[in-house]
């Protein structure tokens, strides 16, 4: 049994699931999830149950620690005896040793690199297929996307702006980045792209984003239906992402050859953690 601890926003949960699922496939073992942390975590809700992924909770008696354990106990967990071997992420960069782990491990980290699951990419994309049909309004968006040289563009603000700590770590992509990214796509395509814009701050986008081409602001989905935005983003032919794991997945779920994805050169405001393994080499960084 492989167990993945899940926490954070939907994009983070998807990375954590994917790393565990990939290791489980390597070992021919079942994947189980630990979602206990969401009982106390109020920033984001558990969101993977909108996908076709098979989600089975790990037996409580097999899990290390408790949701409300102290910081000291959490630091000591790697040295404590548990039914499963606890493996904590050592750095933000890709750790090749994860692929050689045996059955019977508990993965605790963010694992933000496709290198953990590139060998089973098709299985991961299948797992992250939305399990139900789109709403009527989202179906209309899908029709528009399919009929145009569509580009998903994501503007991540939210706590990156309102929370000083998050802002210090992440920062936001400025308007100059989006202008450069759209110009790159325009030059690569040799035609005018049609932008489908997604954001957690649509009012700011409507007031500030001017990119000189046809633009549609998709604002009918909310935090409870954010998986619908992922479905729409991945349906676009090309992608301009923010420094956000959410739009990372919106682009990655699109497996069509020839798709252009533009990502920010600097993922974190201070240049740390080291994000060299986060953005796939085939993507363009500006």
DRENVOTI-733409 format. One record per residue (C-alpha): residue number from 1; residue in three letters; x, y, z. Coordinates in Angstrom, 2 decimals, decimal comma. Layout:
% DRENVOTI-733409
<node><seq>NUM</seq><type>ALA</type><east>X</east><north>Y</north><up>Z</up></node>
...
END
This chain:
% DRENVOTI-733409
<node><seq>1</seq><type>UNK</type><east>0,00</east><north>0,00</north><up>0,00</up></node>
<node><seq>2</seq><type>UNK</type><east>1,15</east><north>3,50</north><up>-0,94</up></node>
<node><seq>3</seq><type>UNK</type><east>-0,41</east><north>6,39</north><up>0,96</up></node>
<node><seq>4</seq><type>UNK</type><east>-0,38</east><north>10,04</north><up>-0,15</up></node>
<node><seq>5</seq><type>UNK</type><east>-1,05</east><north>12,84</north><up>2,29</up></node>
<node><seq>6</seq><type>UNK</type><east>-3,31</east><north>15,45</north><up>0,67</up></node>
<node><seq>7</seq><type>UNK</type><east>-3,42</east><north>19,14</north><up>1,58</up></node>
<node><seq>8</seq><type>UNK</type><east>-3,55</east><north>22,53</north><up>-0,13</up></node>
<node><seq>9</seq><type>UNK</type><east>-5,52</east><north>23,75</north><up>-3,12</up></node>
<node><seq>10</seq><type>UNK</type><east>-6,75</east><north>21,56</north><up>-5,95</up></node>
<node><seq>11</seq><type>UNK</type><east>-3,50</east><north>21,83</north><up>-7,92</up></node>
<node><seq>12</seq><type>UNK</type><east>-1,46</east><north>20,74</north><up>-4,92</up></node>
<node><seq>13</seq><type>UNK</type><east>-3,79</east><north>17,83</north><up>-4,24</up></node>
<node><seq>14</seq><type>UNK</type><east>-3,40</east><north>16,70</north><up>-7,85</up></node>
<node><seq>15</seq><type>UNK</type><east>0,41</east><north>16,67</north><up>-7,59</up></node>
<node><seq>16</seq><type>UNK</type><east>0,25</east><north>14,71</north><up>-4,34</up></node>
<node><seq>17</seq><type>UNK</type><east>-2,18</east><north>12,18</north><up>-5,77</up></node>
<node><seq>18</seq><type>UNK</type><east>-0,18</east><north>11,82</north><up>-9,01</up></node>
<node><seq>19</seq><type>UNK</type><east>3,10</east><north>11,10</north><up>-7,23</up></node>
<node><seq>20</seq><type>UNK</type><east>1,45</east><north>8,44</north><up>-5,08</up></node>
<node><seq>21</seq><type>UNK</type><east>-0,45</east><north>6,92</north><up>-7,98</up></node>
<node><seq>22</seq><type>UNK</type><east>2,74</east><north>6,70</north><up>-10,06</up></node>
<node><seq>23</seq><type>UNK</type><east>4,62</east><north>4,91</north><up>-7,29</up></node>
<node><seq>24</seq><type>UNK</type><east>1,67</east><north>2,59</north><up>-6,67</up></node>
<node><seq>25</seq><type>UNK</type><east>1,64</east><north>1,66</north><up>-10,36</up></node>
<node><seq>26</seq><type>UNK</type><east>5,38</east><north>0,95</north><up>-10,26</up></node>
<node><seq>27</seq><type>UNK</type><east>4,94</east><north>-1,39</north><up>-7,31</up></node>
<node><seq>28</seq><type>UNK</type><east>1,66</east><north>-2,98</north><up>-8,35</up></node>
<node><seq>29</seq><type>UNK</type><east>0,27</east><north>-1,77</north><up>-5,04</up></node>
<node><seq>30</seq><type>UNK</type><east>-3,00</east><north>-0,03</north><up>-4,12</up></node>
<node><seq>31</seq><type>UNK</type><east>-2,98</east><north>3,73</north><up>-3,58</up></node>
<node><seq>32</seq><type>UNK</type><east>-4,69</east><north>5,07</north><up>-0,50</up></node>
<node><seq>33</seq><type>UNK</type><east>-5,14</east><north>8,70</north><up>0,50</up></node>
<node><seq>34</seq><type>UNK</type><east>-4,88</east><north>10,57</north><up>3,79</up></node>
<node><seq>35</seq><type>UNK</type><east>-7,23</east><north>13,57</north><up>3,74</up></node>
<node><seq>36</seq><type>UNK</type><east>-7,49</east><north>14,03</north><up>7,51</up></node>
<node><seq>37</seq><type>UNK</type><east>-5,86</east><north>17,45</north><up>7,35</up></node>
<node><seq>38</seq><type>UNK</type><east>-8,93</east><north>18,95</north><up>5,67</up></node>
<node><seq>39</seq><type>UNK</type><east>-10,86</east><north>18,58</north><up>8,91</up></node>
<node><seq>40</seq><type>UNK</type><east>-8,88</east><north>21,56</north><up>10,24</up></node>
<node><seq>41</seq><type>UNK</type><east>-7,72</east><north>23,22</north><up>7,01</up></node>
<node><seq>42</seq><type>UNK</type><east>-10,11</east><north>25,98</north><up>6,00</up></node>
<node><seq>43</seq><type>UNK</type><east>-8,23</east><north>27,68</north><up>3,15</up></node>
<node><seq>44</seq><type>UNK</type><east>-9,20</east><north>25,09</north><up>0,52</up></node>
<node><seq>45</seq><type>UNK</type><east>-11,59</east><north>22,16</north><up>0,36</up></node>
<node><seq>46</seq><type>UNK</type><east>-10,81</east><north>18,62</north><up>-0,68</up></node>
<node><seq>47</seq><type>UNK</type><east>-11,45</east><north>18,56</north><up>-4,43</up></node>
<node><seq>48</seq><type>UNK</type><east>-10,34</east><north>15,31</north><up>-6,04</up></node>
<node><seq>49</seq><type>UNK</type><east>-13,74</east><north>13,65</north><up>-5,75</up></node>
<node><seq>50</seq><type>UNK</type><east>-14,91</east><north>15,47</north><up>-8,89</up></node>
<node><seq>51</seq><type>UNK</type><east>-12,52</east><north>13,34</north><up>-10,96</up></node>
<node><seq>52</seq><type>UNK</type><east>-12,66</east><north>9,71</north><up>-12,06</up></node>
<node><seq>53</seq><type>UNK</type><east>-9,72</east><north>8,81</north><up>-9,84</up></node>
<node><seq>54</seq><type>UNK</type><east>-10,41</east><north>5,93</north><up>-7,47</up></node>
<node><seq>55</seq><type>UNK</type><east>-10,14</east><north>7,49</north><up>-4,02</up></node>
<node><seq>56</seq><type>UNK</type><east>-9,90</east><north>5,14</north><up>-1,06</up></node>
<node><seq>57</seq><type>UNK</type><east>-9,03</east><north>6,42</north><up>2,40</up></node>
<node><seq>58</seq><type>UNK</type><east>-6,16</east><north>4,71</north><up>4,14</up></node>
<node><seq>59</seq><type>UNK</type><east>-6,98</east><north>2,80</north><up>7,33</up></node>
<node><seq>60</seq><type>UNK</type><east>-6,58</east><north>5,14</north><up>10,28</up></node>
<node><seq>61</seq><type>UNK</type><east>-4,45</east><north>2,69</north><up>12,22</up></node>
<node><seq>62</seq><type>UNK</type><east>-1,91</east><north>2,65</north><up>9,38</up></node>
<node><seq>63</seq><type>UNK</type><east>-1,33</east><north>6,41</north><up>9,44</up></node>
<node><seq>64</seq><type>UNK</type><east>1,36</east><north>8,36</north><up>11,27</up></node>
<node><seq>65</seq><type>UNK</type><east>0,56</east><north>11,30</north><up>13,49</up></node>
<node><seq>66</seq><type>UNK</type><east>-2,69</east><north>13,13</north><up>14,04</up></node>
<node><seq>67</seq><type>UNK</type><east>-4,22</east><north>16,08</north><up>12,25</up></node>
<node><seq>68</seq><type>UNK</type><east>-3,61</east><north>18,41</north><up>15,19</up></node>
<node><seq>69</seq><type>UNK</type><east>-0,19</east><north>17,11</north><up>16,19</up></node>
<node><seq>70</seq><type>UNK</type><east>2,35</east><north>19,62</north><up>17,48</up></node>
<node><seq>71</seq><type>UNK</type><east>5,10</east><north>21,08</north><up>15,34</up></node>
<node><seq>72</seq><type>UNK</type><east>7,64</east><north>19,17</north><up>17,45</up></node>
<node><seq>73</seq><type>UNK</type><east>5,91</east><north>15,85</north><up>16,85</up></node>
<node><seq>74</seq><type>UNK</type><east>5,72</east><north>16,55</north><up>13,13</up></node>
<node><seq>75</seq><type>UNK</type><east>9,47</east><north>17,20</north><up>13,04</up></node>
<node><seq>76</seq><type>UNK</type><east>10,08</east><north>13,97</north><up>14,95</up></node>
<node><seq>77</seq><type>UNK</type><east>7,80</east><north>11,87</north><up>12,74</up></node>
<node><seq>78</seq><type>UNK</type><east>10,62</east><north>10,63</north><up>10,44</up></node>
<node><seq>79</seq><type>UNK</type><east>12,19</east><north>9,00</north><up>13,51</up></node>
<node><seq>80</seq><type>UNK</type><east>9,02</east><north>7,46</north><up>14,90</up></node>
<node><seq>81</seq><type>UNK</type><east>7,89</east><north>3,88</north><up>14,28</up></node>
<node><seq>82</seq><type>UNK</type><east>4,70</east><north>3,58</north><up>12,20</up></node>
<node><seq>83</seq><type>UNK</type><east>3,15</east><north>0,75</north><up>10,18</up></node>
<node><seq>84</seq><type>UNK</type><east>4,21</east><north>2,60</north><up>7,01</up></node>
<node><seq>85</seq><type>UNK</type><east>7,61</east><north>4,02</north><up>6,19</up></node>
<node><seq>86</seq><type>UNK</type><east>7,25</east><north>7,81</north><up>6,30</up></node>
<node><seq>87</seq><type>UNK</type><east>8,88</east><north>9,60</north><up>3,35</up></node>
<node><seq>88</seq><type>UNK</type><east>8,98</east><north>13,38</north><up>3,65</up></node>
<node><seq>89</seq><type>UNK</type><east>9,84</east><north>15,59</north><up>0,70</up></node>
<node><seq>90</seq><type>UNK</type><east>13,43</east><north>16,77</north><up>1,17</up></node>
<node><seq>91</seq><type>UNK</type><east>13,46</east><north>19,64</north><up>-1,33</up></node>
<node><seq>92</seq><type>UNK</type><east>11,24</east><north>21,27</north><up>-3,93</up></node>
<node><seq>93</seq><type>UNK</type><east>13,37</east><north>19,83</north><up>-6,75</up></node>
<node><seq>94</seq><type>UNK</type><east>12,69</east><north>16,37</north><up>-8,19</up></node>
<node><seq>95</seq><type>UNK</type><east>13,98</east><north>13,50</north><up>-6,06</up></node>
<node><seq>96</seq><type>UNK</type><east>14,83</east><north>10,49</north><up>-8,28</up></node>
<node><seq>97</seq><type>UNK</type><east>14,99</east><north>8,19</north><up>-5,25</up></node>
<node><seq>98</seq><type>UNK</type><east>11,20</east><north>8,31</north><up>-4,92</up></node>
<node><seq>99</seq><type>UNK</type><east>10,84</east><north>6,01</north><up>-7,94</up></node>
<node><seq>100</seq><type>UNK</type><east>12,84</east><north>3,28</north><up>-6,19</up></node>
<node><seq>101</seq><type>UNK</type><east>10,83</east><north>3,30</north><up>-2,94</up></node>
<node><seq>102</seq><type>UNK</type><east>9,26</east><north>-0,03</north><up>-1,98</up></node>
<node><seq>103</seq><type>UNK</type><east>5,66</east><north>-0,80</north><up>-1,21</up></node>
<node><seq>104</seq><type>UNK</type><east>4,50</east><north>0,31</north><up>2,22</up></node>
<node><seq>105</seq><type>UNK</type><east>5,34</east><north>4,03</north><up>2,25</up></node>
<node><seq>106</seq><type>UNK</type><east>3,54</east><north>7,19</north><up>3,30</up></node>
<node><seq>107</seq><type>UNK</type><east>4,35</east><north>10,18</north><up>1,07</up></node>
<node><seq>108</seq><type>UNK</type><east>4,27</east><north>13,59</north><up>2,75</up></node>
<node><seq>109</seq><type>UNK</type><east>5,16</east><north>16,47</north><up>0,44</up></node>
<node><seq>110</seq><type>UNK</type><east>4,09</east><north>18,47</north><up>-2,59</up></node>
<node><seq>111</seq><type>UNK</type><east>6,00</east><north>16,56</north><up>-5,33</up></node>
<node><seq>112</seq><type>UNK</type><east>5,57</east><north>19,32</north><up>-7,90</up></node>
<node><seq>113</seq><type>UNK</type><east>7,24</east><north>17,87</north><up>-10,97</up></node>
<node><seq>114</seq><type>UNK</type><east>5,89</east><north>15,76</north><up>-13,80</up></node>
<node><seq>115</seq><type>UNK</type><east>9,08</east><north>13,70</north><up>-13,50</up></node>
<node><seq>116</seq><type>UNK</type><east>7,39</east><north>11,78</north><up>-10,70</up></node>
<node><seq>117</seq><type>UNK</type><east>4,61</east><north>10,56</north><up>-13,00</up></node>
<node><seq>118</seq><type>UNK</type><east>5,71</east><north>11,13</north><up>-16,62</up></node>
<node><seq>119</seq><type>UNK</type><east>6,02</east><north>7,37</north><up>-17,17</up></node>
<node><seq>120</seq><type>UNK</type><east>2,29</east><north>6,93</north><up>-16,52</up></node>
<node><seq>121</seq><type>UNK</type><east>1,02</east><north>10,26</north><up>-17,86</up></node>
<node><seq>122</seq><type>UNK</type><east>-1,92</east><north>8,74</north><up>-19,70</up></node>
<node><seq>123</seq><type>UNK</type><east>-3,18</east><north>7,01</north><up>-16,54</up></node>
<node><seq>124</seq><type>UNK</type><east>-2,91</east><north>10,27</north><up>-14,60</up></node>
<node><seq>125</seq><type>UNK</type><east>-4,81</east><north>12,18</north><up>-17,27</up></node>
<node><seq>126</seq><type>UNK</type><east>-7,52</east><north>9,52</north><up>-17,22</up></node>
<node><seq>127</seq><type>UNK</type><east>-7,74</east><north>9,76</north><up>-13,43</up></node>
<node><seq>128</seq><type>UNK</type><east>-8,18</east><north>13,54</north><up>-13,69</up></node>
<node><seq>129</seq><type>UNK</type><east>-11,03</east><north>13,37</north><up>-16,18</up></node>
<node><seq>130</seq><type>UNK</type><east>-14,09</east><north>15,06</north><up>-14,70</up></node>
<node><seq>131</seq><type>UNK</type><east>-16,55</east><north>12,35</north><up>-13,79</up></node>
<node><seq>132</seq><type>UNK</type><east>-19,73</east><north>14,08</north><up>-14,98</up></node>
<node><seq>133</seq><type>UNK</type><east>-20,86</east><north>16,04</north><up>-18,03</up></node>
<node><seq>134</seq><type>UNK</type><east>-20,36</east><north>19,81</north><up>-18,09</up></node>
<node><seq>135</seq><type>UNK</type><east>-23,19</east><north>22,17</north><up>-17,21</up></node>
<node><seq>136</seq><type>UNK</type><east>-25,03</east><north>23,82</north><up>-20,09</up></node>
<node><seq>137</seq><type>UNK</type><east>-23,00</east><north>27,03</north><up>-19,76</up></node>
<node><seq>138</seq><type>UNK</type><east>-19,69</east><north>25,18</north><up>-19,61</up></node>
<node><seq>139</seq><type>UNK</type><east>-20,73</east><north>23,10</north><up>-22,62</up></node>
<node><seq>140</seq><type>UNK</type><east>-21,24</east><north>26,36</north><up>-24,52</up></node>
<node><seq>141</seq><type>UNK</type><east>-17,75</east><north>27,48</north><up>-23,51</up></node>
<node><seq>142</seq><type>UNK</type><east>-16,35</east><north>24,18</north><up>-24,78</up></node>
<node><seq>143</seq><type>UNK</type><east>-18,01</east><north>24,77</north><up>-28,14</up></node>
<node><seq>144</seq><type>UNK</type><east>-16,49</east><north>28,25</north><up>-28,41</up></node>
<node><seq>145</seq><type>UNK</type><east>-13,07</east><north>26,95</north><up>-27,43</up></node>
<node><seq>146</seq><type>UNK</type><east>-13,21</east><north>24,18</north><up>-30,04</up></node>
<node><seq>147</seq><type>UNK</type><east>-14,19</east><north>26,61</north><up>-32,80</up></node>
<node><seq>148</seq><type>UNK</type><east>-11,30</east><north>29,07</north><up>-32,36</up></node>
<node><seq>149</seq><type>UNK</type><east>-7,48</east><north>29,22</north><up>-32,08</up></node>
<node><seq>150</seq><type>UNK</type><east>-8,06</east><north>29,15</north><up>-28,35</up></node>
<node><seq>151</seq><type>UNK</type><east>-5,53</east><north>30,02</north><up>-25,66</up></node>
<node><seq>152</seq><type>UNK</type><east>-6,23</east><north>29,55</north><up>-21,96</up></node>
<node><seq>153</seq><type>UNK</type><east>-4,78</east><north>32,37</north><up>-19,89</up></node>
<node><seq>154</seq><type>UNK</type><east>-4,76</east><north>32,21</north><up>-16,10</up></node>
<node><seq>155</seq><type>UNK</type><east>-4,37</east><north>35,16</north><up>-13,73</up></node>
<node><seq>156</seq><type>UNK</type><east>-3,68</east><north>34,04</north><up>-10,17</up></node>
<node><seq>157</seq><type>UNK</type><east>-4,28</east><north>36,66</north><up>-7,49</up></node>
<node><seq>158</seq><type>UNK</type><east>-6,33</east><north>35,81</north><up>-4,39</up></node>
<node><seq>159</seq><type>UNK</type><east>-4,10</east><north>35,24</north><up>-1,37</up></node>
<node><seq>160</seq><type>UNK</type><east>-1,03</east><north>35,97</north><up>-3,53</up></node>
<node><seq>161</seq><type>UNK</type><east>-2,22</east><north>39,58</north><up>-3,21</up></node>
<node><seq>162</seq><type>UNK</type><east>-4,19</east><north>39,73</north><up>0,04</up></node>
<node><seq>163</seq><type>UNK</type><east>-1,90</east><north>37,62</north><up>2,25</up></node>
<node><seq>164</seq><type>UNK</type><east>1,46</east><north>39,35</north><up>2,88</up></node>
<node><seq>165</seq><type>UNK</type><east>3,22</east><north>36,05</north><up>3,59</up></node>
<node><seq>166</seq><type>UNK</type><east>1,91</east><north>34,42</north><up>0,40</up></node>
<node><seq>167</seq><type>UNK</type><east>2,77</east><north>37,55</north><up>-1,57</up></node>
<node><seq>168</seq><type>UNK</type><east>6,34</east><north>37,51</north><up>-0,27</up></node>
<node><seq>169</seq><type>UNK</type><east>6,81</east><north>33,89</north><up>-1,35</up></node>
<node><seq>170</seq><type>UNK</type><east>4,85</east><north>33,75</north><up>-4,59</up></node>
<node><seq>171</seq><type>UNK</type><east>4,27</east><north>37,26</north><up>-5,90</up></node>
<node><seq>172</seq><type>UNK</type><east>2,10</east><north>37,65</north><up>-8,98</up></node>
<node><seq>173</seq><type>UNK</type><east>2,76</east><north>37,69</north><up>-12,71</up></node>
<node><seq>174</seq><type>UNK</type><east>2,71</east><north>41,28</north><up>-13,93</up></node>
<node><seq>175</seq><type>UNK</type><east>0,91</east><north>42,57</north><up>-17,01</up></node>
<node><seq>176</seq><type>UNK</type><east>4,19</east><north>42,68</north><up>-18,91</up></node>
<node><seq>177</seq><type>UNK</type><east>4,50</east><north>38,91</north><up>-18,59</up></node>
<node><seq>178</seq><type>UNK</type><east>1,06</east><north>38,37</north><up>-20,10</up></node>
<node><seq>179</seq><type>UNK</type><east>1,81</east><north>40,75</north><up>-22,97</up></node>
<node><seq>180</seq><type>UNK</type><east>5,07</east><north>38,95</north><up>-23,77</up></node>
<node><seq>181</seq><type>UNK</type><east>3,42</east><north>35,54</north><up>-23,47</up></node>
<node><seq>182</seq><type>UNK</type><east>0,53</east><north>36,39</north><up>-25,78</up></node>
<node><seq>183</seq><type>UNK</type><east>2,91</east><north>37,96</north><up>-28,31</up></node>
<node><seq>184</seq><type>UNK</type><east>5,00</east><north>34,77</north><up>-28,25</up></node>
<node><seq>185</seq><type>UNK</type><east>1,91</east><north>32,67</north><up>-28,97</up></node>
<node><seq>186</seq><type>UNK</type><east>0,81</east><north>35,09</north><up>-31,70</up></node>
<node><seq>187</seq><type>UNK</type><east>4,19</east><north>34,90</north><up>-33,43</up></node>
<node><seq>188</seq><type>UNK</type><east>4,35</east><north>31,11</north><up>-33,09</up></node>
<node><seq>189</seq><type>UNK</type><east>0,87</east><north>30,62</north><up>-34,53</up></node>
<node><seq>190</seq><type>UNK</type><east>1,09</east><north>33,26</north><up>-37,23</up></node>
<node><seq>191</seq><type>UNK</type><east>-2,49</east><north>34,21</north><up>-36,47</up></node>
<node><seq>192</seq><type>UNK</type><east>-4,49</east><north>36,07</north><up>-33,86</up></node>
<node><seq>193</seq><type>UNK</type><east>-5,21</east><north>33,90</north><up>-30,81</up></node>
<node><seq>194</seq><type>UNK</type><east>-8,52</east><north>33,98</north><up>-29,00</up></node>
<node><seq>195</seq><type>UNK</type><east>-7,98</east><north>34,21</north><up>-25,26</up></node>
<node><seq>196</seq><type>UNK</type><east>-10,14</east><north>32,45</north><up>-22,71</up></node>
<node><seq>197</seq><type>UNK</type><east>-9,21</east><north>34,02</north><up>-19,39</up></node>
<node><seq>198</seq><type>UNK</type><east>-9,59</east><north>32,37</north><up>-15,99</up></node>
<node><seq>199</seq><type>UNK</type><east>-8,94</east><north>34,05</north><up>-12,65</up></node>
<node><seq>200</seq><type>UNK</type><east>-9,81</east><north>34,04</north><up>-8,97</up></node>
<node><seq>201</seq><type>UNK</type><east>-10,15</east><north>37,86</north><up>-9,32</up></node>
<node><seq>202</seq><type>UNK</type><east>-12,24</east><north>38,37</north><up>-12,47</up></node>
<node><seq>203</seq><type>UNK</type><east>-13,16</east><north>41,95</north><up>-11,61</up></node>
<node><seq>204</seq><type>UNK</type><east>-9,47</east><north>42,93</north><up>-11,55</up></node>
<node><seq>205</seq><type>UNK</type><east>-8,94</east><north>41,17</north><up>-14,86</up></node>
<node><seq>206</seq><type>UNK</type><east>-11,90</east><north>42,93</north><up>-16,46</up></node>
<node><seq>207</seq><type>UNK</type><east>-10,57</east><north>46,30</north><up>-15,32</up></node>
<node><seq>208</seq><type>UNK</type><east>-6,87</east><north>45,81</north><up>-16,09</up></node>
<node><seq>209</seq><type>UNK</type><east>-6,10</east><north>43,16</north><up>-18,70</up></node>
<node><seq>210</seq><type>UNK</type><east>-5,75</east><north>44,56</north><up>-22,22</up></node>
<node><seq>211</seq><type>UNK</type><east>-3,81</east><north>42,35</north><up>-24,61</up></node>
<node><seq>212</seq><type>UNK</type><east>-4,82</east><north>43,54</north><up>-28,05</up></node>
<node><seq>213</seq><type>UNK</type><east>-6,76</east><north>40,47</north><up>-29,18</up></node>
<node><seq>214</seq><type>UNK</type><east>-10,14</east><north>38,85</north><up>-28,73</up></node>
<node><seq>215</seq><type>UNK</type><east>-10,61</east><north>37,92</north><up>-25,09</up></node>
<node><seq>216</seq><type>UNK</type><east>-13,36</east><north>36,10</north><up>-23,20</up></node>
<node><seq>217</seq><type>UNK</type><east>-13,46</east><north>36,18</north><up>-19,41</up></node>
<node><seq>218</seq><type>UNK</type><east>-14,82</east><north>32,91</north><up>-18,02</up></node>
<node><seq>219</seq><type>UNK</type><east>-16,41</east><north>33,70</north><up>-14,69</up></node>
<node><seq>220</seq><type>UNK</type><east>-19,34</east><north>31,31</north><up>-14,23</up></node>
<node><seq>221</seq><type>UNK</type><east>-17,42</east><north>28,77</north><up>-12,12</up></node>
<node><seq>222</seq><type>UNK</type><east>-16,43</east><north>29,27</north><up>-8,48</up></node>
<node><seq>223</seq><type>UNK</type><east>-14,23</east><north>27,52</north><up>-5,91</up></node>
<node><seq>224</seq><type>UNK</type><east>-16,75</east><north>24,71</north><up>-5,56</up></node>
<node><seq>225</seq><type>UNK</type><east>-16,69</east><north>24,03</north><up>-9,32</up></node>
<node><seq>226</seq><type>UNK</type><east>-13,07</east><north>24,89</north><up>-10,11</up></node>
<node><seq>227</seq><type>UNK</type><east>-12,65</east><north>21,50</north><up>-11,77</up></node>
<node><seq>228</seq><type>UNK</type><east>-14,90</east><north>22,90</north><up>-14,53</up></node>
<node><seq>229</seq><type>UNK</type><east>-12,33</east><north>25,62</north><up>-15,19</up></node>
<node><seq>230</seq><type>UNK</type><east>-9,66</east><north>22,93</north><up>-15,43</up></node>
<node><seq>231</seq><type>UNK</type><east>-11,74</east><north>21,09</north><up>-18,01</up></node>
<node><seq>232</seq><type>UNK</type><east>-12,16</east><north>24,29</north><up>-20,04</up></node>
<node><seq>233</seq><type>UNK</type><east>-8,49</east><north>25,25</north><up>-19,76</up></node>
<node><seq>234</seq><type>UNK</type><east>-7,29</east><north>21,84</north><up>-20,90</up></node>
<node><seq>235</seq><type>UNK</type><east>-9,67</east><north>22,01</north><up>-23,88</up></node>
<node><seq>236</seq><type>UNK</type><east>-7,87</east><north>25,09</north><up>-25,21</up></node>
<node><seq>237</seq><type>UNK</type><east>-5,27</east><north>24,57</north><up>-27,94</up></node>
<node><seq>238</seq><type>UNK</type><east>-2,52</east><north>26,59</north><up>-26,22</up></node>
<node><seq>239</seq><type>UNK</type><east>-1,87</east><north>27,95</north><up>-22,73</up></node>
<node><seq>240</seq><type>UNK</type><east>-0,46</east><north>30,91</north><up>-20,83</up></node>
<node><seq>241</seq><type>UNK</type><east>-0,19</east><north>29,93</north><up>-17,19</up></node>
<node><seq>242</seq><type>UNK</type><east>0,46</east><north>31,85</north><up>-13,99</up></node>
<node><seq>243</seq><type>UNK</type><east>2,84</east><north>30,82</north><up>-11,21</up></node>
<node><seq>244</seq><type>UNK</type><east>0,08</east><north>28,55</north><up>-10,02</up></node>
<node><seq>245</seq><type>UNK</type><east>-0,22</east><north>24,78</north><up>-9,72</up></node>
<node><seq>246</seq><type>UNK</type><east>-3,86</east><north>25,15</north><up>-10,79</up></node>
<node><seq>247</seq><type>UNK</type><east>-3,06</east><north>26,53</north><up>-14,24</up></node>
<node><seq>248</seq><type>UNK</type><east>-0,05</east><north>24,18</north><up>-14,45</up></node>
<node><seq>249</seq><type>UNK</type><east>-2,55</east><north>21,33</north><up>-14,46</up></node>
<node><seq>250</seq><type>UNK</type><east>-4,87</east><north>23,15</north><up>-16,87</up></node>
<node><seq>251</seq><type>UNK</type><east>-2,02</east><north>23,11</north><up>-19,40</up></node>
<node><seq>252</seq><type>UNK</type><east>-0,58</east><north>19,67</north><up>-18,54</up></node>
<node><seq>253</seq><type>UNK</type><east>-3,90</east><north>17,88</north><up>-18,94</up></node>
<node><seq>254</seq><type>UNK</type><east>-3,86</east><north>18,92</north><up>-22,59</up></node>
<node><seq>255</seq><type>UNK</type><east>-1,81</east><north>16,15</north><up>-24,20</up></node>
<node><seq>256</seq><type>UNK</type><east>-2,16</east><north>17,27</north><up>-27,83</up></node>
<node><seq>257</seq><type>UNK</type><east>1,14</east><north>17,46</north><up>-29,71</up></node>
<node><seq>258</seq><type>UNK</type><east>2,07</east><north>20,94</north><up>-30,83</up></node>
<node><seq>259</seq><type>UNK</type><east>0,34</east><north>22,71</north><up>-27,96</up></node>
<node><seq>260</seq><type>UNK</type><east>2,24</east><north>25,80</north><up>-26,82</up></node>
<node><seq>261</seq><type>UNK</type><east>2,47</east><north>26,46</north><up>-23,10</up></node>
<node><seq>262</seq><type>UNK</type><east>4,07</east><north>29,62</north><up>-21,76</up></node>
<node><seq>263</seq><type>UNK</type><east>5,06</east><north>29,77</north><up>-18,08</up></node>
<node><seq>264</seq><type>UNK</type><east>6,69</east><north>32,55</north><up>-16,03</up></node>
<node><seq>265</seq><type>UNK</type><east>10,47</east><north>32,48</north><up>-15,85</up></node>
<node><seq>266</seq><type>UNK</type><east>10,36</east><north>33,12</north><up>-12,10</up></node>
<node><seq>267</seq><type>UNK</type><east>7,90</east><north>30,93</north><up>-10,23</up></node>
<node><seq>268</seq><type>UNK</type><east>8,62</east><north>32,32</north><up>-6,77</up></node>
<node><seq>269</seq><type>UNK</type><east>9,04</east><north>36,00</north><up>-5,96</up></node>
<node><seq>270</seq><type>UNK</type><east>12,36</east><north>35,53</north><up>-4,17</up></node>
<node><seq>271</seq><type>UNK</type><east>13,69</east><north>32,92</north><up>-6,59</up></node>
<node><seq>272</seq><type>UNK</type><east>13,38</east><north>30,20</north><up>-3,97</up></node>
<node><seq>273</seq><type>UNK</type><east>12,45</east><north>27,39</north><up>-3,59</up></node>
<node><seq>274</seq><type>UNK</type><east>14,29</east><north>26,07</north><up>-6,61</up></node>
<node><seq>275</seq><type>UNK</type><east>11,57</east><north>25,49</north><up>-9,25</up></node>
<node><seq>276</seq><type>UNK</type><east>13,82</east><north>24,07</north><up>-11,99</up></node>
<node><seq>277</seq><type>UNK</type><east>11,92</east><north>20,77</north><up>-12,13</up></node>
<node><seq>278</seq><type>UNK</type><east>8,43</east><north>22,23</north><up>-11,91</up></node>
<node><seq>279</seq><type>UNK</type><east>8,06</east><north>23,52</north><up>-15,47</up></node>
<node><seq>280</seq><type>UNK</type><east>8,45</east><north>20,83</north><up>-18,17</up></node>
<node><seq>281</seq><type>UNK</type><east>11,32</east><north>21,47</north><up>-20,58</up></node>
<node><seq>282</seq><type>UNK</type><east>8,97</east><north>21,52</north><up>-23,58</up></node>
<node><seq>283</seq><type>UNK</type><east>7,20</east><north>24,58</north><up>-22,19</up></node>
<node><seq>284</seq><type>UNK</type><east>8,40</east><north>28,11</north><up>-22,89</up></node>
<node><seq>285</seq><type>UNK</type><east>9,50</east><north>30,28</north><up>-19,97</up></node>
<node><seq>286</seq><type>UNK</type><east>9,28</east><north>34,07</north><up>-20,27</up></node>
END
